[in-house]
């Protein structure tokens, strides 16, 4: 799949509102944002601010979704990826994440790591991380609040620049202290 990214523009607000309000995002903290919330997030700089940049994601010339890159002013940028419902479960995640990693490490020479996180029950995304060269490096128990008041773990994955450059995955021992 040929993956490309187009920066979100000031002229894209209506399209952004439509995208975020017509797709469900069951594994995100805000699963179904309202139009008013999206417009407020735009005003608050959620999509474009210091250290934040948002891109439309295209695969084979079809819009697949949206990615928000955050912490771009530091050594470990992070991302929030949202695919349109009809693109999920069809194998787009790995090429998108691999292309996104390339974008970050190419455009941000100061980036040493690139990370993302998800809920522990988002098995599809967790497998996508692993298949894209990322390594699990944190498991935060009872970190992610659910609408019903319960909490589940969030899991963080990252890829090192040197691993991306060399096509390797540097592992580590989880329980290194007895």
Backbone torsions as a table, in degrees:
resi	resn	phi	psi	omega
1	UNK	NA	133.9	176.7
2	UNK	-88.4	110.3	-176.8
3	UNK	-104.1	132.5	176.4
4	UNK	-133.4	161.2	-178.7
5	UNK	-127.7	135.6	177.1
6	UNK	-122.1	122.6	-179.4
7	UNK	-58.2	140.7	174.7
8	UNK	-66.7	137.6	-178.5
9	UNK	-113.3	162.2	175.1
10	UNK	-57.3	-27.4	-178.3
11	UNK	-79.1	-5.3	-175.7
12	UNK	-94.5	7.9	-173.7
13	UNK	-58.6	-46.0	-178.7
14	UNK	-64.0	-40.3	178.6
15	UNK	-66.9	-37.4	176.9
16	UNK	-63.8	-46.4	177.8
17	UNK	-58.4	-47.1	-179.9
18	UNK	-61.5	-46.0	-179.0
19	UNK	-60.0	-48.6	-174.6
20	UNK	-75.3	-22.5	-178.9
21	UNK	-97.5	-10.6	-179.9
22	UNK	-108.2	0.4	174.9
23	UNK	-119.7	142.9	175.5
24	UNK	-93.2	143.3	-179.7
25	UNK	-126.4	76.1	-170.2
26	UNK	-63.7	-19.8	-178.5
27	UNK	-106.1	16.4	176.1
28	UNK	-107.1	161.5	-179.1
29	UNK	-63.1	-41.0	175.4
30	UNK	-106.3	104.3	-171.4
31	UNK	-81.5	-27.7	-178.6
32	UNK	-145.1	79.4	-177.3
33	UNK	-66.4	144.5	177.1
34	UNK	-82.3	163.6	176.9
35	UNK	-59.4	-43.3	-179.6
36	UNK	-61.9	-41.1	179.5
37	UNK	-65.1	-44.4	179.7
38	UNK	-61.0	-43.9	179.1
39	UNK	-63.3	-37.8	177.6
40	UNK	-68.2	-39.1	177.7
41	UNK	-62.9	-36.9	175.6
42	UNK	-61.1	-48.9	-179.8
43	UNK	-63.0	-33.7	-178.6
44	UNK	-78.5	-5.6	179.1
45	UNK	85.7	17.7	180.0
46	UNK	-59.9	-31.0	-173.4
47	UNK	-104.9	-16.4	-178.8
48	UNK	-156.5	108.7	-179.1
49	UNK	-161.8	-178.6	175.0
50	UNK	-58.1	124.3	178.5
51	UNK	78.4	6.2	-178.5
52	UNK	-130.8	133.9	177.6
53	UNK	-145.2	137.8	-177.9
54	UNK	-117.9	140.7	-179.5
55	UNK	-129.9	144.1	164.1
56	UNK	-77.2	142.6	179.8
57	UNK	-108.0	127.3	178.0
58	UNK	-120.3	142.3	174.3
59	UNK	-131.1	122.2	-177.2
60	UNK	49.8	44.8	176.5
61	UNK	67.3	17.9	175.2
62	UNK	-117.7	137.9	178.4
63	UNK	-69.2	120.3	179.3
64	UNK	-97.1	-25.9	-177.0
65	UNK	165.2	-149.6	-172.4
66	UNK	-143.0	142.2	174.0
67	UNK	-132.7	133.9	176.5
68	UNK	-107.4	118.2	175.2
69	UNK	-93.6	132.8	-177.7
70	UNK	-127.7	164.4	178.8
71	UNK	58.1	35.1	-177.4
72	UNK	-70.4	-12.0	-179.2
73	UNK	-92.7	8.2	-178.5
74	UNK	-127.1	-174.1	-176.5
75	UNK	-79.5	-9.2	-178.7
76	UNK	-136.5	80.6	174.7
77	UNK	-61.3	153.8	176.9
78	UNK	-127.8	171.4	-178.7
79	UNK	-143.4	158.6	173.1
80	UNK	-127.9	108.2	-177.1
81	UNK	-104.7	131.8	177.3
82	UNK	-131.6	113.4	177.8
83	UNK	-96.6	148.0	175.0
84	UNK	-62.0	149.0	-174.7
85	UNK	-54.5	-42.1	-176.2
86	UNK	-71.2	-11.8	177.8
87	UNK	-93.1	-11.9	-177.6
88	UNK	-76.2	142.9	178.1
89	UNK	75.9	15.0	-177.7
90	UNK	-118.0	15.0	175.4
91	UNK	86.4	10.5	-178.3
92	UNK	-79.8	-24.4	-173.1
93	UNK	-57.9	-46.5	-177.2
94	UNK	-64.9	-51.8	178.8
95	UNK	-62.8	-33.5	177.8
96	UNK	-65.8	-47.7	-178.3
97	UNK	-66.5	-37.7	176.8
98	UNK	-64.9	-43.5	178.6
99	UNK	-66.5	-38.1	178.4
100	UNK	-64.1	-41.4	176.5
101	UNK	-60.6	-44.1	177.2
102	UNK	-61.3	-41.6	178.2
103	UNK	-60.3	-48.6	-177.8
104	UNK	-63.6	-50.0	-176.5
105	UNK	-70.8	-26.2	176.8
106	UNK	-77.0	-44.1	-176.2
107	UNK	-84.3	-17.6	-174.9
108	UNK	-124.6	83.1	-177.3
109	UNK	-62.3	-20.7	179.2
110	UNK	-81.1	-10.7	-179.1
111	UNK	-74.5	122.9	178.6
112	UNK	-100.4	-27.3	-179.9
113	UNK	-138.5	157.9	174.4
114	UNK	-134.9	126.6	-171.2
115	UNK	-132.4	157.5	173.8
116	UNK	-149.6	161.7	178.1
117	UNK	-138.4	161.1	179.7
118	UNK	-152.3	173.2	175.3
119	UNK	-74.2	152.6	-179.2
120	UNK	-62.5	-26.5	-178.5
121	UNK	-88.5	2.2	177.2
122	UNK	-89.6	73.0	-174.2
123	UNK	-62.5	-38.5	-179.6
124	UNK	-60.5	-44.7	179.9
125	UNK	-69.9	-37.4	179.2
126	UNK	-62.7	-39.8	176.6
127	UNK	-68.8	-35.8	177.2
128	UNK	-61.8	-44.3	175.9
129	UNK	-54.2	-52.6	-176.5
130	UNK	-62.3	-42.0	-179.3
131	UNK	-70.5	-14.7	-178.8
132	UNK	-99.4	6.4	177.9
133	UNK	93.3	7.0	176.8
134	UNK	-85.6	158.5	179.0
135	UNK	-126.8	137.0	176.2
136	UNK	-65.7	129.0	178.2
137	UNK	-131.8	0.6	175.1
138	UNK	-156.8	145.2	177.3
139	UNK	-137.6	100.2	-175.6
140	UNK	-94.3	105.1	-176.4
141	UNK	-70.0	140.2	179.4
142	UNK	49.1	42.1	-176.4
143	UNK	-98.0	-28.7	-171.8
144	UNK	-102.8	112.5	-179.4
145	UNK	-75.1	138.5	175.6
146	UNK	-103.3	161.5	-178.0
147	UNK	-60.5	-28.9	-177.4
148	UNK	-86.3	6.0	177.7
149	UNK	96.3	-17.9	176.6
150	UNK	-72.2	167.2	176.6
151	UNK	-132.1	141.7	175.3
152	UNK	-125.5	172.8	-177.6
153	UNK	-77.0	150.5	166.8
154	UNK	-108.1	148.6	-175.9
155	UNK	-126.4	130.9	-178.8
156	UNK	-110.0	136.3	177.3
157	UNK	-124.3	150.0	175.1
158	UNK	-147.6	165.2	173.3
159	UNK	-128.3	137.7	177.0
160	UNK	-85.3	145.5	177.0
161	UNK	-54.3	-47.3	-176.3
162	UNK	-63.8	-34.4	176.2
163	UNK	-67.5	-41.0	177.7
164	UNK	-61.7	-43.4	-179.6
165	UNK	-65.3	-36.8	-175.4
166	UNK	-95.8	-7.2	-178.3
167	UNK	69.8	32.7	-179.3
168	UNK	-121.7	174.2	172.6
169	UNK	-131.9	113.8	179.3
170	UNK	-85.7	115.4	-179.7
171	UNK	-89.5	-179.6	176.1
172	UNK	-153.9	166.3	179.6
173	UNK	-93.3	120.3	-177.6
174	UNK	-61.3	-52.7	-177.0
175	UNK	-99.8	77.7	-174.8
176	UNK	-93.3	-0.9	178.2
177	UNK	-128.1	128.0	178.8
178	UNK	-94.2	NA	NA
